[in-house]
Amino acid sequence: MQPHSQNRLVNSDPGPGLLAPDTSGMNFYRADPSLADLLRIHLRDPLFRHIEPYLDRLGSLAGGHLDECARLADRHVPALHQRDRFGADAQWIEYHPAYRELERAAFGEFGIHAMSLRKGIMGWPDKYPVVAKHAFTYLFNQAEFGLGCPINVTDGCAKLLSNFGSEALKAKYLDGLTQTDMNKLTQGGQFMTEKEGGSDVGSLTTTAVQEGDRWRLHGEKWFCSNADAEVVMLLARPQGAGPGTRGVGLFLMPRKLDDGSPNHYRIVRLKDKLGTRSMASGEIKLEGAIAYAVGKLDRGFVQMAEMVNSSRLSNGVKSTALMRRAWHDAMTVAQNRVVFGSRIIDLPLARRQLMKIMLSTEQALSMSFLTADALDRAEAGSQDAAALLRILTPTLKFRATRDARKVCGDALEMRGGIGYIEEFATARLLRDAHLGSIWEGTGNIVAIDALARAIGRHGADAALAADLHARLDDSASVPVAFRDRLRSLTNSAIEFARKVAGNSENEGEARRATSLLYHVASAVAFVWEGARIHEARGDARRLLLSRLVIEHRLSSGNPFRLADDGEQRAITDLLLGERVVGMAEVGEVLTA
Ligand SMILES: Cc1cc2nc3c(=O)[nH]c(=O)nc-3n(C[C@H](O)[C@H](O)[C@H](O)COP(=O)(O)OP(=O)(O)OC[C@H]3O[C@@H](n4cnc5c(N)ncnc54)[C@H](O)[C@@H]3O)c2cc1C
């Protein structure tokens, strides 16, 4: 969690009044020891050693060339054209070359969209676990968040197709969706939202009429990111089907028909968005578009929910990426800018702000990998992991995406006035951060999902409680008194969540209950990870983050007590310093 000094941009003698540098030239992998620590815990050693040079390269690109491409692509937004240069009606979207360069890196060089679906990417003989894939998602999105959506939906479309599609559909479309050859790649899209409802998917009005072995779609999709995707998964109501989500089917809609002519739908216009401006989101009219049913017709919503859930995890990871980027920026400023004769990092109040940024970022990183690991284990057949995943996914999506808004705003402020100026990445980070909590389920929707559905309907709280207690049992090097404190907080958070989930009149508390689950889970994760990192390289500092979660996220406390006491200052000094700290010293702080 501490910066590697050799990679941190420290201006040795900035001189009074000199503006701080930004993160240009930083290697986002090398500057992030927490990432390597957590990957070593979650991945088998040969796999970690195989991907490390690729992570190092992506970390360097994300802090340099790709970041510059992202800046350009954000300023030169996509444009929708209605005709080709000969005057024939042909819709196409023009992208800045910088966006194409970002695509080439993500889809072509690293193959992030296909890592968990296709063997052989980056020379690895097998498919990658989701944990490994999201390490790449995390680094890439520190440079570019807009393209993060097409990468993720292409991955999601291929997954849906391979899980539920007929052999004929798979033979036709799966290879293109998982290609890393840019000439053969066909990107994916996921069009669900209609004017009638994004959250209330059951109210959609797009209809599907059968015509032999295919269907004709009529209606309008209101938010279509990656609007010119070649392969789209969407929901529509087959003619005669009942109301609500039970009545909707899942369809695959190709952009081009077999003879190469455009399918029968039109991009009406592109959205003028606050963030993710590099990527084209459009409104689309379906005018008899040809589509193919995927899986069971009356299970469309349930099948699509798989894609939504994997997108929610991806959103959590991407919001973590924004926070990490914001942290790098804030630290670069704090270490270089001199105000009132001191570096910002030496001022007590600024140190406290930095700790807030660090804590939310590290919580999200731990929760992202905990959730990705649950997905990997669930896919390997573990029922317990499937139940855990059911509750961790909306919990991560809820809190990490909300924290990203605040963290990116706080990092912007650390840079002062020029943080607000679009020449610096901080403004773009803040704009992008506001999307995470909206798409794939707004805050209210995912909090209700965590409480009413995951706990109320599926009883996933038992899996969460069992997992957190097992992690505490499995951290024997950590003082018992501290682990007991966390056990008791875990039980309280789960009990409160059960109370909220058990009575619809308590729905107004769903957000608070979800936040509490997130905080206890991250505090336990810090202990479990801290014990392992200490064992591996003698540094126990990650455990201190657990103490901070308890103090600042799980205690209401006395508002009139001086919170910034010596103990808090000591924790801050240890976490912002570079000294390796052993278990004895950390243990004293934990149990003080
Ligand atoms: C940039 C961008 C790109 C997008 N890309 C896509 C895409 O590619 N594909 C796609 O399908 N969609 C996409 N979306 C749409 C997005 O998923 C929806 O906007 C989102 O799900 C919310 O739906 P809505 O806009 O209809 O809002 P509504 O559902 O009308 O929600 C409005 C408010 O009501 C609240 N609310 C709703 N139900 C409840 C409830 N039961 N209890 C309490 N509060 C509730 C919500 O939390 C929200 O605050 C995109 C959106 C954006 C902004």
The ligand as an SDF file (V2000), in Angstrom:
LIG
                    3D

 53 58  0  0  0  0  0  0  0  0999 V2000
  -23.5380    6.8310  -19.8350 C   0  0  0  0  0  0  0  0  0  0  0  0
  -24.5630    5.7580  -19.6890 C   0  0  0  0  0  0  0  0  0  0  0  0
  -24.4230    4.6000  -20.4280 C   0  0  0  0  0  0  0  0  0  0  0  0
  -25.3680    3.5910  -20.3160 C   0  0  0  0  0  0  0  0  0  0  0  0
  -25.2330    2.4670  -21.0790 N   0  0  0  0  0  0  0  0  0  0  0  0
  -26.2000    1.5050  -21.0430 C   0  0  0  0  0  0  0  0  0  0  0  0
  -26.1260    0.3610  -21.8910 C   0  0  0  0  0  0  0  0  0  0  0  0
  -25.1670    0.1720  -22.6460 O   0  0  0  0  0  0  0  0  0  0  0  0
  -27.1160   -0.5400  -21.8450 N   0  0  0  0  0  0  0  0  0  0  0  0
  -28.1830   -0.3870  -21.0200 C   0  0  0  0  0  0  0  0  0  0  0  0
  -29.0530   -1.2430  -21.0200 O   0  0  0  0  0  0  0  0  0  0  0  0
  -28.2940    0.6910  -20.2080 N   0  0  0  0  0  0  0  0  0  0  0  0
  -27.3260    1.6310  -20.1940 C   0  0  0  0  0  0  0  0  0  0  0  0
  -27.4200    2.7350  -19.3800 N   0  0  0  0  0  0  0  0  0  0  0  0
  -28.6330    2.9270  -18.6180 C   0  0  0  0  0  0  0  0  0  0  0  0
  -28.5030    2.7000  -17.1210 C   0  0  0  0  0  0  0  0  0  0  0  0
  -28.2460    1.3540  -16.8330 O   0  0  0  0  0  0  0  0  0  0  0  0
  -29.8210    3.2020  -16.5000 C   0  0  0  0  0  0  0  0  0  0  0  0
  -29.8580    4.5990  -16.6840 O   0  0  0  0  0  0  0  0  0  0  0  0
  -29.9280    2.8530  -15.0370 C   0  0  0  0  0  0  0  0  0  0  0  0
  -30.1160    1.4670  -14.8660 O   0  0  0  0  0  0  0  0  0  0  0  0
  -31.0960    3.6030  -14.3570 C   0  0  0  0  0  0  0  0  0  0  0  0
  -32.2750    3.4580  -15.0730 O   0  0  0  0  0  0  0  0  0  0  0  0
  -33.1450    4.7380  -15.4540 P   0  0  0  0  0  0  0  0  0  0  0  0
  -32.2640    5.7070  -16.1410 O   0  0  0  0  0  0  0  0  0  0  0  0
  -34.3590    4.2880  -16.1740 O   0  0  0  0  0  0  0  0  0  0  0  0
  -33.5520    5.3610  -14.0630 O   0  0  0  0  0  0  0  0  0  0  0  0
  -34.8030    4.9340  -13.1710 P   0  0  0  0  0  0  0  0  0  0  0  0
  -34.9050    3.4540  -13.1340 O   0  0  0  0  0  0  0  0  0  0  0  0
  -35.9970    5.6920  -13.6040 O   0  0  0  0  0  0  0  0  0  0  0  0
  -34.3400    5.4520  -11.7640 O   0  0  0  0  0  0  0  0  0  0  0  0
  -34.5100    6.8020  -11.3220 C   0  0  0  0  0  0  0  0  0  0  0  0
  -34.2630    6.8470   -9.8210 C   0  0  0  0  0  0  0  0  0  0  0  0
  -35.2080    6.0300   -9.1580 O   0  0  0  0  0  0  0  0  0  0  0  0
  -34.5540    5.1860   -8.2440 C   0  0  0  0  0  0  0  0  0  0  0  0
  -35.2910    3.9370   -8.1000 N   0  0  0  0  0  0  0  0  0  0  0  0
  -35.7330    3.1090   -9.0900 C   0  0  0  0  0  0  0  0  0  0  0  0
  -36.3480    2.0480   -8.5530 N   0  0  0  0  0  0  0  0  0  0  0  0
  -36.2820    2.1950   -7.2050 C   0  0  0  0  0  0  0  0  0  0  0  0
  -36.7310    1.4210   -6.0880 C   0  0  0  0  0  0  0  0  0  0  0  0
  -37.3660    0.2620   -6.2460 N   0  0  0  0  0  0  0  0  0  0  0  0
  -36.5040    1.9040   -4.8390 N   0  0  0  0  0  0  0  0  0  0  0  0
  -35.8580    3.0630   -4.6460 C   0  0  0  0  0  0  0  0  0  0  0  0
  -35.4170    3.8320   -5.6520 N   0  0  0  0  0  0  0  0  0  0  0  0
  -35.6160    3.4040   -6.9180 C   0  0  0  0  0  0  0  0  0  0  0  0
  -33.1730    4.9530   -8.8500 C   0  0  0  0  0  0  0  0  0  0  0  0
  -32.2430    4.5620   -7.8320 O   0  0  0  0  0  0  0  0  0  0  0  0
  -32.8800    6.3060   -9.4430 C   0  0  0  0  0  0  0  0  0  0  0  0
  -32.2800    7.1190   -8.4760 O   0  0  0  0  0  0  0  0  0  0  0  0
  -26.4720    3.7440  -19.4430 C   0  0  0  0  0  0  0  0  0  0  0  0
  -26.5860    4.9150  -18.6860 C   0  0  0  0  0  0  0  0  0  0  0  0
  -25.6480    5.9000  -18.7890 C   0  0  0  0  0  0  0  0  0  0  0  0
  -25.8120    7.1520  -17.9800 C   0  0  0  0  0  0  0  0  0  0  0  0
  1  2  1  0
  2  3  1  0
  2 52  2  0
  3  4  2  0
  4  5  1  0
  4 50  1  0
  5  6  2  0
  6  7  1  0
  6 13  1  0
  7  8  2  0
  7  9  1  0
  9 10  1  0
 10 11  2  0
 10 12  1  0
 12 13  2  0
 13 14  1  0
 14 15  1  0
 14 50  1  0
 15 16  1  0
 16 17  1  0
 16 18  1  0
 18 19  1  0
 18 20  1  0
 20 21  1  0
 20 22  1  0
 22 23  1  0
 23 24  1  0
 24 25  2  0
 24 26  1  0
 24 27  1  0
 27 28  1  0
 28 29  2  0
 28 30  1  0
 28 31  1  0
 31 32  1  0
 32 33  1  0
 33 34  1  0
 33 48  1  0
 34 35  1  0
 35 36  1  0
 35 46  1  0
 36 37  1  0
 36 45  1  0
 37 38  2  0
 38 39  1  0
 39 40  1  0
 39 45  2  0
 40 41  1  0
 40 42  2  0
 42 43  1  0
 43 44  2  0
 44 45  1  0
 46 47  1  0
 46 48  1  0
 48 49  1  0
 50 51  2  0
 51 52  1  0
 52 53  1  0
M  END
$$$$
